[in-house]
Amino acid sequence: MSASQRLLSGRAFDDYLDIVRSAARTVDRFGDSIDDLDRAEWYRFVTRLMRNGFERFVENCEPERPRLRDTPWRQGINFQSPDQDHLLAEFVDGTHDYRITGNRGTIPYFVIASWSAPQPAHPGDRDWAARGLEGLKDFDPATLTTTGFVQSDAIPFDANGDFEIVVSRTKPTDGRAWLPITQGCVGLLVRTVYHLREETIAPTMRIARVDGAEPRAITPTDMGDALAKAGQVVLAYAELVRSWWQDNLGKRPNRIRFSRAVYLSNGGVPDRHHGFGTWECGADEALVLRFTPTPCDYWIFQLCNIWQENLDNYEDGGGHVQKYRATYEADGSVIVVIAAQDPGIGGNVIDPYAHRHGGMSLRLIKTQGEPPPVKLWRLPLAQLKAEGRAALDLIEPVASGEITD
């Protein structure tokens, strides 16, 4: 049955609902290892994934009318930095040439990446729900491979800050900035990195087809393909966060590990080191971390829930510490205290916002050297309050921050 027939008969929408229903039940695989807060955030996470799929593939995937649109609000997949904004352009494929024009404002740095992912030409031609996780081998919108990128450092800007970038499979011969794409390109991602957001003028960017293709009305085939993508992205990210926690990060609590391969497998770009780990801390405990950031343009340490989402207190400036707002020690190191109450030992205090565990990450952009080792102490909050930093001298810290590849 064609994508058009499946859509018009209602089968495509039924398949979407079955995929989402199956993805939502992924939470059952965690059993009693998660608490009520985790479960509440899980079901919210699933609704955010549904919104993400609709925004990206139903509203923003018209071949003749490309757009660079903000990612959906509060859709913090994969340890998203609160100091980065993301613009997405979704492609059906990479067979066309594009031009990005805009003005950088006063943003210190941005990078634009092109992506490929396992995806049939017309995913709406078939049912996916019955295939379950096996279907991700052929159709996985979450496993994004970066095939090309261009950094703002490599882009010529005029005196007003205006710029132009050619997006194509063939490099332009006139010296213009170029973002290479492949025929299997499924989209672009712009990462804009703020140091101090309140002091920065945001960049503006537009994308257009070079051939001037005229917009057209949606077809049943378009909508059938869009529903398939929107459903499969929910399943793919649900499985991604499960596997990251249960098969990887959750096996080494209170440690951070840097893996370029893991980061790049999720659409990352090789302009940074990004370490991932998990944290565990009871309401009556504290975690104390210490590291000396490698010289870099920007760094951020952040806590997330176990679904890799930013904590709700990010909106109020909590949940993270970054280079340009951190309190430093005399030797240049950074102390981070994770605790429900400030124990009064100085450093940078992060409130876990009623969570007892989750993911954590340390991201360093445009580094000069390798990422730093990280030491971590876990101890009763009352002891830390009573004894101060001296309490740490009696505990052997957990050493992490190793580079695996």
C-alpha positions as CSV (number, residue, x, y, z in Angstrom):
1,M,0.0,0.0,0.0
2,S,1.4,3.4,-0.9
3,A,1.9,6.3,1.5
4,S,-1.0,8.1,-0.1
5,Q,-3.3,5.1,0.3
6,R,-2.3,4.5,3.9
7,L,-2.9,8.2,4.8
8,L,-6.3,8.5,3.1
9,S,-7.5,5.2,4.7
10,G,-6.5,6.3,8.2
11,R,-4.0,3.5,8.5
12,A,-1.0,5.8,8.7
13,F,-2.5,7.7,11.6
14,D,-3.4,4.4,13.4
15,D,0.2,3.2,12.9
16,Y,1.4,6.5,14.4
17,L,-0.7,6.0,17.5
18,D,0.5,2.4,17.9
19,I,4.1,3.5,17.7
20,V,3.6,6.2,20.3
21,R,1.7,3.8,22.6
22,S,4.5,1.3,22.3
23,A,7.2,3.9,23.0
24,A,5.4,5.2,26.1
25,R,5.5,1.7,27.6
26,T,9.3,1.8,27.5
27,V,9.1,3.1,31.0
28,D,7.9,-0.3,32.3
29,R,11.4,-1.7,31.6
30,F,12.7,0.4,34.5
31,G,10.6,-1.4,37.1
32,D,11.0,0.0,40.7
33,S,14.4,1.5,39.9
34,I,12.7,4.8,39.2
35,D,10.4,6.9,41.4
36,D,7.2,8.8,40.9
37,L,9.0,12.0,39.8
38,D,10.9,10.0,37.1
39,R,7.6,8.5,35.9
40,A,5.8,11.9,35.8
41,E,8.7,13.3,33.8
42,W,8.8,10.3,31.5
43,Y,5.2,10.8,30.3
44,R,5.9,14.5,29.9
45,F,9.0,13.6,27.9
46,V,6.9,11.4,25.6
47,T,4.5,14.3,24.9
48,R,7.4,16.5,24.2
49,L,8.7,13.9,21.7
50,M,5.4,13.9,20.0
51,R,5.4,17.7,19.8
52,N,9.0,17.5,18.5
53,G,7.9,15.1,15.7
54,F,5.0,17.2,14.6
55,E,7.0,20.4,14.7
56,R,9.9,18.9,12.7
57,F,8.3,16.6,10.2
58,V,4.7,17.8,9.8
59,E,5.3,21.5,10.0
60,N,8.8,22.0,8.8
61,C,9.7,19.4,6.2
62,E,8.4,20.9,2.9
63,P,11.0,20.3,0.2
64,E,10.2,23.5,-1.7
65,R,10.0,25.7,1.4
66,P,13.0,25.1,3.7
67,R,13.1,26.9,7.0
68,L,15.5,27.3,9.9
69,R,13.2,27.1,13.0
70,D,13.8,27.0,16.7
71,T,13.6,23.6,18.2
72,P,10.4,23.1,20.3
73,W,10.4,24.9,23.6
74,R,11.7,22.7,26.6
75,Q,12.6,19.9,24.2
76,G,16.0,19.3,25.9
77,I,17.1,16.0,24.2
78,N,20.7,14.8,24.8
79,F,21.8,17.1,27.6
80,Q,20.9,20.3,25.7
81,S,22.8,23.3,27.0
82,P,20.7,26.2,28.2
83,D,23.4,28.5,26.7
84,Q,22.8,27.1,23.2
85,D,19.9,27.8,20.9
86,H,19.2,25.4,18.1
87,L,17.8,26.0,14.7
88,L,16.7,23.1,12.6
89,A,16.1,22.7,8.8
90,E,14.5,19.4,7.9
91,F,15.2,17.9,4.4
92,V,13.6,15.1,2.5
93,D,17.0,14.4,1.0
94,G,20.1,16.2,0.0
95,T,19.6,16.4,-3.8
96,H,19.1,20.2,-3.8
97,D,21.4,23.2,-3.2
98,Y,20.6,25.9,-0.6
99,R,21.9,29.2,0.5
100,I,21.9,30.5,4.1
101,T,22.1,34.2,4.6
102,G,21.9,36.2,7.8
103,N,23.6,38.4,10.3
104,R,25.7,37.2,13.2
105,G,24.5,39.8,15.7
106,T,27.1,39.7,18.5
107,I,27.0,35.9,19.1
108,P,30.6,34.8,19.9
109,Y,30.4,31.5,18.1
110,F,28.1,29.3,16.1
111,V,28.4,26.1,14.1
112,I,26.1,24.6,11.5
113,A,26.1,20.8,10.9
114,S,24.5,18.6,8.2
115,W,23.1,15.2,9.2
116,S,22.2,11.9,7.7
117,A,20.1,9.1,9.3
118,P,18.8,5.7,8.5
119,Q,15.6,6.5,6.6
120,P,13.7,5.1,3.6
121,A,12.8,7.4,0.7
122,H,9.1,7.0,1.5
123,P,8.7,5.7,5.1
124,G,4.9,6.3,4.8
125,D,4.7,3.3,2.4
126,R,4.7,0.8,5.2
127,D,3.6,0.0,8.8
128,W,6.2,0.5,11.5
129,A,4.5,-0.2,14.8
130,A,4.5,-3.9,14.4
131,R,8.3,-4.0,13.7
132,G,9.0,-2.3,17.1
133,L,12.7,-1.7,17.8
134,E,13.7,-3.9,14.9
135,G,12.3,-1.1,12.6
136,L,15.0,1.3,13.9
137,K,17.6,-0.6,12.0
138,D,16.1,0.8,8.8
139,F,14.4,3.9,10.0
140,D,15.9,5.8,13.0
141,P,15.5,9.6,13.1
142,A,17.4,9.8,16.3
143,T,20.7,8.3,15.2
144,L,22.0,11.3,13.4
145,T,25.5,11.2,11.8
146,T,27.2,14.5,11.2
147,T,28.4,14.5,7.6
148,G,29.7,18.1,7.4
149,F,29.9,21.3,9.4
150,V,31.0,24.9,9.1
151,Q,32.1,27.0,12.1
152,S,31.6,30.7,12.3
153,D,35.4,31.1,12.5
154,A,35.5,30.0,8.9
155,I,32.8,32.3,7.6
156,P,33.6,35.7,6.0
157,F,31.4,38.5,7.6
158,D,31.1,41.9,6.1
159,A,31.4,45.1,8.2
160,N,27.8,44.8,9.2
161,G,28.1,41.2,10.3
162,D,26.2,39.8,7.3
163,F,27.2,36.5,5.8
164,E,26.3,33.8,3.2
165,I,26.9,30.1,3.2
166,V,26.4,27.7,0.3
167,V,24.9,24.4,1.2
168,S,25.5,21.8,-1.5
169,R,27.2,18.6,-2.4
170,T,29.7,20.4,-4.6
171,K,32.1,23.0,-3.2
172,P,31.7,26.5,-4.7
173,T,34.6,27.7,-6.7
174,D,34.2,31.4,-5.8
175,G,35.5,31.1,-2.2
176,R,32.2,31.4,-0.4
177,A,31.7,29.6,2.9
178,W,30.5,26.1,2.3
179,L,28.5,23.5,4.3
180,P,28.8,20.2,2.5
181,I,25.9,17.8,2.4
182,T,25.4,14.3,1.1
183,Q,22.5,13.0,-1.1
184,G,21.2,11.3,2.1
185,C,21.1,14.5,4.1
186,V,18.0,14.7,6.3
187,G,18.6,18.2,7.7
188,L,20.8,20.9,9.3
189,L,21.3,22.0,12.9
190,V,22.6,25.4,13.9
191,R,24.1,25.6,17.4
192,T,24.5,29.2,18.6
193,V,26.7,29.4,21.7
194,Y,26.1,32.3,24.2
195,H,28.6,33.3,26.8
196,L,26.3,35.9,28.5
197,R,22.9,35.8,26.9
198,E,21.6,39.0,28.3
199,E,24.5,40.9,26.8
200,T,24.3,39.3,23.3
201,I,22.4,40.2,20.2
202,A,21.1,36.9,18.7
203,P,22.0,36.1,15.1
204,T,19.4,35.9,12.3
205,M,19.5,33.2,9.6
206,R,17.4,32.3,6.6
207,I,17.7,29.4,4.2
208,A,16.4,29.1,0.6
209,R,16.6,26.7,-2.3
210,V,19.0,28.0,-4.9
211,D,16.7,26.9,-7.7
212,G,13.9,29.1,-6.4
213,A,11.4,26.3,-6.2
214,E,7.8,27.5,-5.7
215,P,6.0,26.3,-2.6
216,R,3.1,23.8,-3.2
217,A,0.2,22.3,-1.4
218,I,0.7,19.3,0.8
219,T,-0.1,15.8,-0.7
220,P,-1.3,12.7,1.0
221,T,2.1,11.1,0.4
222,D,3.8,14.0,2.2
223,M,1.6,13.6,5.2
224,G,1.9,9.8,5.2
225,D,5.7,10.2,5.3
226,A,5.5,12.9,7.9
227,L,3.4,10.8,10.3
228,A,5.8,7.9,9.9
229,K,8.8,10.1,10.8
230,A,6.9,11.8,13.7
231,G,6.0,8.4,15.2
232,Q,9.4,6.8,14.7
233,V,11.3,9.7,16.3
234,V,9.3,9.1,19.5
235,L,10.2,5.5,19.6
236,A,13.8,6.2,18.7
237,Y,14.4,8.7,21.4
238,A,12.5,6.6,24.0
239,E,14.9,3.7,23.2
240,L,17.9,6.0,23.1
241,V,17.4,7.3,26.7
242,R,16.6,3.9,28.0
243,S,19.7,2.3,26.5
244,W,22.0,5.2,27.5
245,W,20.8,4.8,31.1
246,Q,20.4,1.0,31.5
247,D,23.1,-0.2,29.1
248,N,25.7,2.5,29.7
249,L,25.7,5.5,32.0
250,G,23.7,3.9,34.8
251,K,26.3,1.2,35.2
252,R,28.9,3.8,36.5
253,P,27.1,6.3,38.8
254,N,28.8,9.5,39.9
255,R,31.4,9.4,37.1
256,I,31.9,11.3,33.9
257,R,33.5,9.8,30.8
258,F,34.5,11.5,27.6
259,S,33.7,9.6,24.4
260,R,33.9,11.3,21.0
261,A,32.2,8.4,19.3
262,V,29.1,8.5,21.7
263,Y,28.8,12.2,21.2
264,L,29.1,12.2,17.4
265,S,26.6,9.3,17.1
266,N,23.9,11.7,18.3
267,G,24.5,14.5,15.8
268,G,27.5,16.1,17.6
269,V,30.2,18.1,16.0
270,P,34.0,17.7,16.6
271,D,34.6,21.2,17.9
272,R,34.2,20.2,21.5
273,H,34.7,17.6,24.2
274,H,31.5,16.4,25.8
275,G,31.6,14.0,28.8
276,F,28.6,12.2,30.0
277,G,27.8,10.5,33.3
278,T,25.1,9.8,35.9
279,W,24.7,11.1,39.4
280,E,23.1,9.7,42.5
281,C,22.4,11.8,45.6
282,G,19.9,11.3,48.4
283,A,17.9,14.2,49.9
284,D,20.2,14.0,53.0
285,E,23.4,13.7,51.0
286,A,25.7,16.0,49.0
287,L,28.0,15.4,46.0
288,V,31.1,17.6,45.6
289,L,32.9,17.7,42.3
290,R,36.2,19.4,41.5
291,F,37.9,20.0,38.1
292,T,40.1,22.5,36.5
293,P,38.7,23.4,33.1
294,T,41.0,23.0,30.1
295,P,41.5,26.4,28.3
296,C,38.5,26.8,26.1
297,D,36.1,29.2,24.6
298,Y,33.3,28.0,26.8
299,W,32.5,25.2,29.2
300,I,29.3,24.1,31.1
301,F,28.6,21.5,33.8
302,Q,24.9,20.5,34.0
303,L,22.5,18.2,35.7
304,C,19.7,16.5,33.9
305,N,17.0,14.0,34.8
306,I,17.5,10.4,33.7
307,W,15.7,11.1,30.4
308,Q,18.5,13.5,29.5
309,E,16.3,16.6,30.0
310,N,17.2,19.8,31.7
311,L,15.8,20.2,35.2
312,D,12.8,22.5,35.5
313,N,14.9,25.0,37.5
314,Y,17.0,25.7,34.4
315,E,14.3,28.3,33.6
316,D,15.3,30.2,36.8
317,G,19.0,29.9,36.1
318,G,19.6,26.7,38.2
319,G,20.8,23.3,37.4
320,H,24.1,24.2,35.8
321,V,27.4,26.1,36.1
322,Q,29.2,27.7,33.1
323,K,32.5,29.4,32.5
324,Y,31.4,33.1,32.5
325,R,29.3,32.8,35.7
326,A,31.2,30.3,37.8
327,T,33.0,31.0,41.1
328,Y,36.6,29.8,40.8
329,E,39.1,28.7,43.4
330,A,42.4,30.4,43.8
331,D,44.2,27.7,41.7
332,G,41.7,28.1,38.8
333,S,39.7,24.9,39.7
334,V,35.9,24.8,40.0
335,I,34.0,23.2,42.9
336,V,30.4,22.2,42.3
337,V,28.2,21.1,45.2
338,I,25.0,19.2,44.4
339,A,22.7,19.3,47.4
340,A,19.1,20.2,48.3
341,Q,20.5,22.8,50.7
342,D,23.6,25.0,50.5
343,P,26.1,23.5,53.0
344,G,28.0,26.7,53.2
345,I,31.4,25.6,51.8
346,G,31.5,28.1,48.9
347,G,32.0,27.0,45.3
348,N,29.0,26.6,43.0
349,V,25.8,25.0,44.5
350,I,23.4,23.2,42.3
351,D,19.9,22.3,43.6
352,P,18.9,18.9,42.1
353,Y,15.3,20.1,42.3
354,A,13.8,17.1,44.2
355,H,15.6,14.5,42.0
356,R,17.7,11.7,43.6
357,H,19.5,10.7,40.4
358,G,19.9,11.7,36.7
359,G,22.4,12.4,34.0
360,M,25.2,14.9,34.1
361,S,27.6,16.3,31.5
362,L,30.6,18.5,31.2
363,R,30.9,20.2,27.8
364,L,34.0,22.2,26.7
365,I,33.8,24.0,23.3
366,K,36.9,25.0,21.3
367,T,39.3,23.5,23.8
368,Q,43.1,23.8,23.8
369,G,44.0,20.3,24.9
370,E,42.3,17.3,26.5
371,P,39.3,17.5,28.8
372,P,40.1,17.7,32.6
373,P,40.0,14.9,35.2
374,V,37.0,15.1,37.6
375,K,37.0,14.2,41.3
376,L,33.8,13.5,43.1
377,W,33.0,13.0,46.8
378,R,29.7,11.7,48.2
379,L,28.9,12.3,51.8
380,P,26.1,13.1,54.3
381,L,24.9,16.7,53.9
382,A,24.9,17.2,57.7
383,Q,28.5,16.2,57.9
384,L,29.5,18.6,55.1
385,K,27.6,21.4,56.9
386,A,29.3,20.6,60.2
387,E,32.9,20.0,59.1
388,G,33.1,22.0,55.9
389,R,35.7,21.2,53.3
390,A,37.7,19.3,55.9
391,A,35.1,16.5,55.7
392,L,36.4,15.8,52.1
393,D,39.9,15.0,53.4
394,L,38.7,11.8,55.1
395,I,37.1,10.4,51.9
396,E,38.8,8.9,48.9
397,P,37.2,10.7,45.9
398,V,35.9,9.0,42.8
399,A,38.2,9.8,39.9
400,S,36.7,10.1,36.5
401,G,36.9,12.3,33.3
402,E,38.7,9.6,31.4
403,I,38.8,9.6,27.6
404,T,37.6,6.4,26.0
405,D,38.1,7.3,22.3
